Amino acid sequence: MPSRTNKIIGCLLIIGAIALFIPYTFLTIIFEYPDILRQDTSVILTKFSGGGSTLVWTWFAFALTGIPLLPNNLTPPPPPKPSPAPRLGLRLR
């Protein structure tokens, strides 16, 4: 049975993942992200400079909402539990 801490962490991870999609959606609308990355650099930079401060703040929000998800990806998994010794089927008398 999961502890209360695990439930809280799980809820926060779900909220963080959903929150990440809000600025991502804005980037797809105002900057045509990620399709614009297939364009020439001059096209990307022109579109970026035309976006103004709204685009910069959207990128900033996109970066900030992803930061809380990093510890989950960088934490090593727990070590495996030792398995019991194999039974050989021999009975000692």
FINU-461436 format. One line per field, with one value per atom (N, C-alpha, C): atom name; x, y, z. Coordinates in Angstrom, 1 decimal, always signed. Layout:
// residues N
atom <- (CA	...)
c1 <- (X	...)
c2 <- (Y	...)
c3 <- (Z	...)
***
This chain:
// residues 93
atom <- (N	CA	C	N	CA	C	N	CA	C	N	CA	C	N	CA	C	N	CA	C	N	CA	C	N	CA	C	N	CA	C	N	CA	C	N	CA	C	N	CA	C	N	CA	C	N	CA	C	N	CA	C	N	CA	C	N	CA	C	N	CA	C	N	CA	C	N	CA	C	N	CA	C	N	CA	C	N	CA	C	N	CA	C	N	CA	C	N	CA	C	N	CA	C	N	CA	C	N	CA	C	N	CA	C	N	CA	C	N	CA	C	N	CA	C	N	CA	C	N	CA	C	N	CA	C	N	CA	C	N	CA	C	N	CA	C	N	CA	C	N	CA	C	N	CA	C	N	CA	C	N	CA	C	N	CA	C	N	CA	C	N	CA	C	N	CA	C	N	CA	C	N	CA	C	N	CA	C	N	CA	C	N	CA	C	N	CA	C	N	CA	C	N	CA	C	N	CA	C	N	CA	C	N	CA	C	N	CA	C	N	CA	C	N	CA	C	N	CA	C	N	CA	C	N	CA	C	N	CA	C	N	CA	C	N	CA	C	N	CA	C	N	CA	C	N	CA	C	N	CA	C	N	CA	C	N	CA	C	N	CA	C	N	CA	C	N	CA	C	N	CA	C	N	CA	C	N	CA	C	N	CA	C	N	CA	C	N	CA	C	N	CA	C	N	CA	C	N	CA	C	N	CA	C	N	CA	C	N	CA	C	N	CA	C	N	CA	C	N	CA	C	N	CA	C)
c1 <- (+0.9	+0.0	+0.9	+0.7	+1.5	+1.3	+2.4	+2.3	+1.8	+1.5	+0.9	+1.9	+3.2	+4.3	+4.3	+4.2	+4.2	+3.0	+1.9	+0.7	+0.9	+1.4	+1.7	+2.7	+3.7	+4.7	+4.1	+3.3	+2.6	+1.7	+0.9	+0.0	+0.8	+1.9	+2.8	+3.4	+3.8	+4.3	+3.3	+2.1	+1.0	+0.7	+0.6	+0.3	+1.4	+2.7	+3.8	+3.8	+3.4	+3.4	+2.3	+1.1	+0.1	+0.4	+1.1	+1.5	+2.5	+3.3	+4.3	+3.6	+2.4	+1.7	+1.1	+0.9	+0.3	+1.2	+2.5	+3.3	+3.7	+3.7	+4.0	+2.9	+1.6	+0.5	+0.6	+1.0	+1.2	+2.3	+3.4	+4.4	+4.0	+3.2	+2.7	+1.8	+1.1	+0.2	+0.9	+1.8	+2.4	+3.8	+4.4	+5.7	+5.8	+4.7	+4.7	+5.7	+5.9	+6.9	+6.2	+6.9	+8.2	+8.5	+7.4	+7.6	+8.6	+8.7	+9.6	+11.0	+11.4	+12.7	+13.3	+12.4	+12.8	+13.1	+12.9	+13.1	+14.6	+14.9	+16.3	+16.4	+17.6	+17.9	+17.4	+17.5	+17.1	+15.5	+14.8	+13.3	+13.0	+13.7	+13.5	+13.8	+14.9	+15.3	+14.4	+13.9	+13.0	+11.7	+11.2	+9.9	+10.1	+11.3	+11.5	+11.6	+12.3	+12.3	+11.0	+10.2	+8.8	+7.9	+8.2	+7.3	+7.4	+8.5	+8.6	+8.7	+8.3	+8.4	+7.5	+6.3	+5.4	+6.0	+6.7	+7.4	+8.5	+9.3	+10.4	+9.8	+8.8	+8.2	+7.5	+7.0	+6.5	+7.6	+8.7	+9.8	+10.4	+10.4	+10.8	+9.9	+8.6	+7.6	+7.8	+8.0	+8.2	+9.4	+10.5	+11.7	+11.5	+10.8	+10.6	+9.7	+8.7	+7.8	+8.4	+9.4	+10.1	+11.1	+11.6	+12.6	+12.2	+11.0	+10.6	+10.5	+10.4	+10.4	+11.7	+12.8	+14.2	+14.6	+14.3	+14.8	+14.2	+13.0	+12.4	+13.2	+13.7	+14.4	+15.9	+16.4	+17.8	+18.1	+17.1	+17.3	+17.5	+18.5	+18.8	+17.7	+17.4	+16.4	+17.0	+16.1	+16.6	+17.3	+18.2	+18.9	+17.9	+18.1	+17.2	+17.3	+16.2	+16.1	+16.8	+17.6	+18.3	+17.3	+17.5	+16.6	+17.0	+16.1	+16.4	+17.3	+18.1	+19.0	+18.2	+18.7	+17.9	+17.9	+16.8	+16.6	+17.1	+17.9	+18.4	+17.6	+16.7	+15.9	+16.5	+17.6	+18.3	+17.8	+17.6	+17.2	+18.2	+18.7	+19.7	+19.1	+19.6	+19.0	+19.9)
c2 <- (-1.2	+0.0	+1.2	+2.2	+3.3	+4.3	+4.8	+5.8	+7.1	+7.9	+9.3	+10.1	+10.0	+10.7	+10.3	+9.0	+8.5	+9.0	+9.1	+9.7	+11.1	+11.9	+13.3	+13.5	+12.7	+12.8	+12.4	+11.4	+11.0	+12.1	+12.7	+13.8	+15.0	+15.3	+16.4	+16.2	+14.9	+14.6	+14.7	+14.3	+14.4	+15.9	+16.7	+18.1	+18.8	+18.4	+19.0	+18.6	+17.4	+17.0	+17.7	+17.9	+18.6	+20.1	+20.6	+22.0	+22.3	+21.3	+21.4	+21.6	+21.0	+21.1	+22.5	+23.3	+24.6	+25.5	+25.8	+26.6	+25.9	+24.6	+23.9	+24.1	+24.2	+24.5	+25.9	+26.8	+28.2	+28.3	+27.5	+27.5	+27.0	+26.0	+25.4	+26.4	+27.3	+28.2	+29.5	+30.1	+31.3	+31.2	+30.0	+29.8	+28.6	+27.9	+26.7	+25.7	+25.6	+24.6	+23.2	+22.2	+21.9	+21.9	+22.2	+22.2	+23.2	+24.3	+25.4	+25.0	+24.0	+23.5	+22.9	+22.5	+22.0	+23.1	+24.3	+25.5	+25.9	+26.8	+27.4	+28.3	+28.5	+29.3	+30.7	+31.3	+32.6	+32.7	+31.7	+31.7	+31.6	+30.7	+30.6	+31.8	+32.4	+33.7	+34.8	+34.9	+36.0	+35.8	+34.6	+34.3	+34.5	+34.2	+34.4	+35.9	+36.6	+38.1	+38.8	+38.2	+38.8	+38.4	+37.4	+37.0	+37.9	+38.6	+39.6	+39.0	+39.8	+39.3	+38.2	+38.1	+37.0	+35.7	+35.6	+34.3	+34.0	+35.0	+34.8	+34.3	+34.9	+34.4	+33.1	+32.7	+31.4	+30.3	+30.6	+29.7	+29.6	+30.7	+30.7	+29.8	+30.0	+29.1	+27.7	+27.4	+26.0	+25.4	+26.2	+25.7	+25.5	+26.4	+26.3	+25.2	+24.9	+23.8	+22.5	+22.4	+21.1	+20.8	+21.8	+21.6	+20.7	+20.8	+19.9	+18.4	+18.1	+16.8	+16.1	+16.9	+16.4	+15.4	+15.7	+14.7	+13.3	+13.3	+12.0	+11.2	+11.9	+11.2	+11.0	+11.8	+11.7	+10.8	+10.4	+9.6	+8.1	+7.5	+6.1	+5.2	+4.1	+3.2	+2.5	+2.1	+1.4	+0.1	-0.4	-1.6	-2.8	-3.8	-5.0	-5.7	-6.3	-7.0	-8.4	-8.8	-10.1	-11.3	-12.1	-13.3	-14.4	-15.2	-16.3	-17.3	-18.0	-19.0	-20.1	-20.6	-21.6	-22.9	-23.6	-24.9	-25.9	-26.8	-27.8	-29.1	-29.2	-30.4	-31.5	-31.2	-32.2	-32.1	-33.2	-33.1	-33.8	-33.0	-33.5	-34.2	-35.3	-36.0	-35.9)
c3 <- (+0.0	+0.0	+0.0	-0.9	-1.0	+0.2	+0.6	+1.7	+1.2	+2.2	+1.9	+1.1	+1.4	+0.7	-0.8	-1.0	-2.4	-3.2	-2.5	-3.2	-3.5	-2.6	-2.8	-4.0	-4.0	-5.1	-6.4	-6.4	-7.6	-8.2	-7.3	-7.7	-8.2	-7.6	-8.0	-9.4	-9.6	-10.9	-12.0	-11.7	-12.7	-12.9	-11.9	-12.1	-12.8	-12.5	-13.3	-14.7	-15.1	-16.5	-17.2	-16.6	-17.2	-17.3	-16.3	-16.4	-17.5	-17.8	-18.9	-20.2	-20.4	-21.7	-21.9	-20.9	-21.1	-21.9	-21.5	-22.4	-23.7	-23.7	-24.9	-26.0	-25.5	-26.4	-26.9	-26.1	-26.5	-27.6	-27.3	-28.3	-29.7	-29.7	-30.9	-31.7	-30.9	-31.5	-32.0	-31.2	-31.6	-32.3	-32.2	-32.7	-33.7	-33.8	-34.7	-34.3	-33.0	-32.4	-32.4	-32.7	-33.1	-34.6	-35.4	-36.9	-37.4	-36.7	-37.1	-37.1	-36.3	-36.1	-37.4	-38.3	-39.6	-40.6	-40.3	-41.2	-41.1	-42.0	-42.0	-40.7	-40.3	-39.1	-39.2	-40.4	-40.6	-40.4	-40.9	-40.7	-39.2	-38.5	-37.0	-36.3	-36.5	-35.8	-36.1	-37.4	-37.7	-37.0	-37.0	-36.3	-34.7	-34.2	-32.8	-32.4	-33.2	-33.0	-33.1	-34.0	-34.2	-33.1	-32.3	-31.2	-30.1	-29.9	-28.8	-27.4	-26.5	-25.1	-24.7	-25.4	-25.1	-25.4	-26.5	-26.9	-26.0	-25.6	-24.6	-23.3	-22.8	-21.5	-21.6	-22.8	-23.0	-22.9	-23.6	-23.5	-22.1	-21.4	-20.0	-19.1	-19.3	-18.6	-18.9	-20.2	-20.7	-20.0	-19.8	-19.2	-17.7	-17.1	-15.6	-15.2	-16.0	-15.6	-15.8	-16.6	-16.8	-15.7	-15.0	-14.0	-12.8	-12.3	-11.2	-11.6	-12.9	-13.4	-13.5	-13.4	-13.5	-12.4	-11.2	-10.1	-10.3	-10.9	-11.1	-12.2	-13.1	-14.2	-13.9	-12.9	-12.6	-11.4	-10.6	-9.5	-9.9	-9.4	-9.8	-9.2	-9.8	-9.2	-8.0	-7.1	-5.9	-6.3	-5.4	-5.7	-5.6	-6.4	-6.4	-5.1	-4.7	-3.4	-3.7	-2.7	-2.9	-3.0	-3.9	-4.1	-3.1	-2.7	-1.8	-2.5	-1.7	-2.3	-3.0	-4.1	-4.9	-4.1	-4.3	-3.7	-4.7	-4.2	-5.1	-5.0	-4.2	-4.1	-3.3	-2.6	-1.8	-0.3	+0.3	+1.7	+2.5	+3.5	+4.4	+5.6	+6.0	+7.2	+8.4)
***
